[in-house]
Amino acid sequence: MSADPAKNARHAARMARKKAIIDAAIAAATIERGLLIVVTGNGKGKSTSAFGTLARALGYGMKAGVCQFIKSRTDTGEEAFFGRQHGVEWHVLGDGFTWDTQNREQDIATAQRGWEVARRMLADASYRLVILDELTYLLRYGYLDADEVLDALANRPPMQHVIVTGRGASEPLIELADTVSVIADEKHAYRAGVKAQRGIDL
């Protein structure tokens, strides 16, 4: 701990100026509405980020819906936990990754069936949070009509929050979003030969 009075005084003055700026910004933020959040990028943690927000929403008693596109696993830790929480409707809507299915027509049909579930949630104001996990791939591969998806996102109930995850988010989706986070891939244990770990990756 510093015993330099001048240094401590300069620090206090800097923090006072910073607090004034932050307090003014908080006071100016008066709009209250549902947010569209996009979490994209090649790094690990996109879905994990969305599920962290899901936990926060449930803490406030919000009803939430989760649509997991692409993925077909129903034995993940997040589903085991959130699937038994009151107020969560959880759907695994994929057949697996495209390199597993190797059938574009099947992938399109599965995507469109899944989208019907998501569209129902996006039209229902009782869902305060909707997570569309890995939706970006369905737009990127042309499995869904991008204009239809963007229209549903733009015209959802005013207080409904939506989180879209997945690599390669399109520019129109990014433009529509209120908040966009890009997770970078600096390093991954998988590339060192470490398999997916229960409780961390699954």
Salt bridges, closest charged atoms under 4 A:
ASP23 OD2 - LYS19 NZ 2.52
ASP75 OD1 - ARG73 NE 2.85
GLU89 OE2 - HIS91 NE2 2.61
GLU89 OE2 - ARG120 NH2 2.60
GLU116 OE2 - ARG119 NH2 2.62
ASP133 OD2 - LYS71 NZ 3.21
GLU134 OE2 - LYS71 NZ 3.99
GLU148 OE2 - ARG119 NH1 2.68
ASP178 OD1 - ARG33 NH2 2.70
ASP185 OD2 - ARG191 NH1 3.05
ASP201 OD1 - LYS44 NZ 3.04
